[in-house]
Amino acid sequence: MACGSGSFLIEAFDVVDNFVAKQRGQAQKGEVDFYDRARQLEVLQNCIFGVDKDKQAVEVARLNLLLRGLHSREKLPMLENIHYADSLKPETWIGIFRRQQKMVVLM
């Protein structure tokens, strides 16, 4: 599925982050603390994946996800799990995720 500007990925991030927070007993109680930031960065880098054939859309999706997940003036990490490729042609992106060993692709 093409990620576009990241709207779907942002919603997926929110759902996954809330689930992980509840599982870890870190349900948000207002102000974001160190553990919330660490968990959100972990979710961004390890649980959210996207592909789009528009390079600009990939950059916008990365930025939107970072702005959604990070709450401080820290250096923004590179989201290497959002890639430029054609989502309708798995051969253009499947190898990228396998090399990173982050995603199991079932076909």
Rosetta silent file (secondary structure, phi, psi, omega in degrees, C-alpha in Angstrom):
SEQUENCE: MACGSGSFLIEAFDVVDNFVAKQRGQAQKGEVDFYDRARQLEVLQNCIFGVDKDKQAVEVARLNLLLRGLHSREKLPMLENIHYADSLKPETWIGIFRRQQKMVVLM
SCORE:     score description
SCORE:     0.000 S_00000001
   1 L     0.000  133.480  179.368    0.000    0.000    0.000 S_00000001
   2 E   -70.148  140.122 -176.132    1.345    3.416   -0.910 S_00000001
   3 L   -87.366  -19.530 -179.116    2.019    5.601    2.123 S_00000001
   4 L    55.408 -137.291 -179.008    1.361    8.970    0.471 S_00000001
   5 L   -82.767   -1.024  173.254    1.845   11.816    2.909 S_00000001
   6 L   100.466    7.739 -178.083    1.573    9.448    5.858 S_00000001
   7 H   -58.740  -46.496  178.648   -1.987   10.030    7.126 S_00000001
   8 H   -65.116  -40.926 -179.709   -2.714    6.298    7.346 S_00000001
   9 H   -65.439  -34.204  177.986    0.711    5.645    8.887 S_00000001
  10 H   -65.528  -43.174  177.541    0.102    8.315   11.528 S_00000001
  11 H   -64.374  -41.572  177.184   -3.155    6.635   12.523 S_00000001
  12 H   -62.042  -41.393  177.192   -1.395    3.247   12.561 S_00000001
  13 H   -58.277  -47.392 -179.311    1.341    4.785   14.748 S_00000001
  14 H   -59.664  -43.797 -178.788   -1.245    6.086   17.231 S_00000001
  15 H   -65.304  -47.705 -178.957   -2.962    2.687   17.467 S_00000001
  16 H   -65.285  -43.711 -179.695    0.285    0.732   17.864 S_00000001
  17 H   -61.404  -44.178  178.444    1.724    3.236   20.350 S_00000001
  18 H   -62.980  -40.566  178.914   -1.419    3.124   22.516 S_00000001
  19 H   -62.965  -48.655 -179.105   -1.383   -0.677   22.447 S_00000001
  20 H   -63.331  -40.781  179.162    2.302   -0.880   23.411 S_00000001
  21 H   -60.635  -43.250  179.494    1.816    1.731   26.152 S_00000001
  22 H   -66.889  -40.304 -179.949   -1.026   -0.280   27.679 S_00000001
  23 H   -63.750  -34.496 -178.386    0.946   -3.525   27.442 S_00000001
  24 L   -91.692    0.423 -178.228    3.887   -1.924   29.240 S_00000001
  25 L    70.867   29.365 -178.937    1.753   -0.166   31.827 S_00000001
  26 L  -113.552   31.181 -178.731    2.739    3.234   30.453 S_00000001
  27 L   -51.833  131.827 -173.884   -0.727    4.504   29.600 S_00000001
  28 L   -64.234  135.673 -178.606   -0.383    8.224   29.009 S_00000001
  29 L  -121.518   33.127  179.474   -1.435   10.421   31.885 S_00000001
  30 L   115.521  -98.797 -175.922   -1.001   13.831   30.325 S_00000001
  31 L   -72.671  140.081 -179.193    2.578   15.026   30.086 S_00000001
  32 L   -82.020  128.641 -179.833    4.992   13.042   27.922 S_00000001
  33 L  -111.224 -173.413 -177.613    7.991   11.690   29.837 S_00000001
  34 H   -57.649  -43.180 -177.766   11.252    9.952   28.917 S_00000001
  35 H   -66.555  -36.534  176.895    9.605    6.525   28.688 S_00000001
  36 H   -64.423  -45.017 -179.621    6.891    7.828   26.351 S_00000001
  37 H   -64.052  -42.782 -179.990    9.474    9.371   24.031 S_00000001
  38 H   -64.244  -43.488  179.342   11.618    6.224   24.011 S_00000001
  39 H   -63.845  -44.345 -178.739    8.602    3.999   23.317 S_00000001
  40 H   -65.232  -38.468  176.192    7.331    6.247   20.524 S_00000001
  41 H   -64.867  -41.470  177.414   10.733    6.334   18.863 S_00000001
  42 H   -60.656  -43.964  178.859   10.893    2.537   19.113 S_00000001
  43 H   -64.075  -44.465  179.508    7.445    2.223   17.504 S_00000001
  44 H   -59.416  -42.353 -173.969    8.370    4.675   14.736 S_00000001
  45 H   -85.624  -19.487 -173.020   11.578    2.872   13.868 S_00000001
  46 H  -123.106  -11.587 -173.747   10.444   -0.739   14.267 S_00000001
  47 L  -121.796  -14.097 -176.408    6.689   -1.032   13.751 S_00000001
  48 L  -113.186  125.377 -178.468    5.666    1.393   11.012 S_00000001
  49 L  -128.853  143.933  178.246    6.551    0.680    7.372 S_00000001
  50 E  -152.338  153.433  179.573    5.660    2.533    4.196 S_00000001
  51 E  -140.303  138.347  173.525    6.452    2.611    0.491 S_00000001
  52 E  -151.695  148.703 -178.761    5.567    5.192   -2.159 S_00000001
  53 L   -89.554    0.962  175.520    6.783    5.865   -5.673 S_00000001
  54 L  -102.777  112.710 -177.124    6.712    9.642   -5.142 S_00000001
  55 H   -58.386  -39.059 -178.968    9.973   10.735   -3.478 S_00000001
  56 H   -66.652  -38.488  177.505    8.403   13.906   -2.147 S_00000001
  57 H   -62.948  -38.482  178.065    5.538   11.938   -0.563 S_00000001
  58 H   -61.737  -45.579  179.681    8.091    9.697    1.177 S_00000001
  59 H   -64.110  -41.311  178.813    9.844   12.744    2.650 S_00000001
  60 H   -64.969  -41.867  178.682    6.529   14.293    3.748 S_00000001
  61 H   -61.951  -44.364  178.354    5.445   10.990    5.346 S_00000001
  62 H   -59.520  -47.712 -178.934    8.741   10.739    7.237 S_00000001
  63 H   -63.790  -45.031  179.437    8.461   14.314    8.487 S_00000001
  64 H   -60.203  -41.843  178.433    4.789   13.928    9.477 S_00000001
  65 H   -65.208  -42.305  179.496    5.563   10.763   11.440 S_00000001
  66 H   -64.501  -42.235  179.194    8.511   12.377   13.196 S_00000001
  67 H   -65.296  -34.198  179.336    6.469   15.443   14.112 S_00000001
  68 H   -72.277  -37.728 -172.174    3.688   13.210   15.450 S_00000001
  69 H   -94.542  -18.455 -176.712    5.940   10.968   17.481 S_00000001
  70 L  -110.556  139.175 -173.249    8.596   13.266   18.863 S_00000001
  71 L  -123.447   16.563 -178.142    7.882   15.942   21.458 S_00000001
  72 L  -137.212  179.961 -177.383   11.223   17.555   22.146 S_00000001
  73 L   -94.266   33.455  177.628   13.977   19.447   20.386 S_00000001
  74 L   -75.129  162.830  175.024   16.164   16.411   19.937 S_00000001
  75 L   -64.043  131.846 -178.590   17.861   15.643   16.666 S_00000001
  76 L   -73.617  129.844  177.675   15.358   13.927   14.386 S_00000001
  77 L   -76.869  161.516  176.178   16.295   10.341   13.544 S_00000001
  78 L   -85.109  126.246  176.081   16.161    9.000   10.003 S_00000001
  79 L   -87.674   97.098 -176.453   13.141    6.788    9.444 S_00000001
  80 L   -82.333    1.236 -179.469   14.682    4.071    7.308 S_00000001
  81 L  -101.709   11.176  172.161   11.451    2.081    7.185 S_00000001
  82 E  -117.492  116.740 -169.476    9.675    4.518    4.834 S_00000001
  83 E  -124.477  155.533  172.941   11.006    3.966    1.308 S_00000001
  84 E   -88.340  112.013  176.937   10.825    5.248   -2.232 S_00000001
  85 L  -172.325  171.766  179.360    9.566    2.381   -4.416 S_00000001
  86 L   -90.173  113.624 -175.762    6.454    1.221   -6.267 S_00000001
  87 L   -66.183  -20.495  179.327    4.135   -0.402   -3.731 S_00000001
  88 L   -83.780   -8.147  178.372    2.371   -2.364   -6.472 S_00000001
  89 L  -120.849   91.265 -176.355    5.628   -4.061   -7.473 S_00000001
  90 H   -55.841  -28.658 -179.590    6.973   -5.964   -4.450 S_00000001
  91 H   -63.347  -17.686  179.617   10.225   -6.707   -6.254 S_00000001
  92 H   -85.113  -17.210 -177.181   11.084   -2.997   -5.950 S_00000001
  93 L  -132.189  -17.726 -174.968   10.834   -2.871   -2.156 S_00000001
  94 H   -61.423  -38.409  179.754   10.734   -6.351   -0.634 S_00000001
  95 H   -65.970  -31.924  179.977   14.532   -6.694   -0.642 S_00000001
  96 H   -60.984  -48.709 -178.541   14.969   -3.417    1.224 S_00000001
  97 H   -70.974  -34.425  178.106   12.999   -4.637    4.227 S_00000001
  98 H   -66.648  -39.436  178.125   14.577   -8.083    4.139 S_00000001
  99 H   -63.065  -35.969  178.879   18.076   -6.552    4.184 S_00000001
 100 H   -77.009  -12.336 -178.675   17.087   -4.516    7.223 S_00000001
 101 L    51.880   39.496  179.283   15.710   -7.716    8.788 S_00000001
 102 L  -107.766  -18.325 -171.429   12.834   -5.747   10.235 S_00000001
 103 L  -135.818  132.485  173.642    9.933   -7.169    8.351 S_00000001
 104 L   -94.060  121.975 -177.410    8.790  -10.647    7.496 S_00000001
 105 L  -102.990  119.672  178.524    7.099  -10.549    4.115 S_00000001
 106 L   -99.112  125.160 -179.555    4.505  -13.238    3.473 S_00000001
 107 L  -132.993    0.000    0.000    3.727  -13.843   -0.177 S_00000001
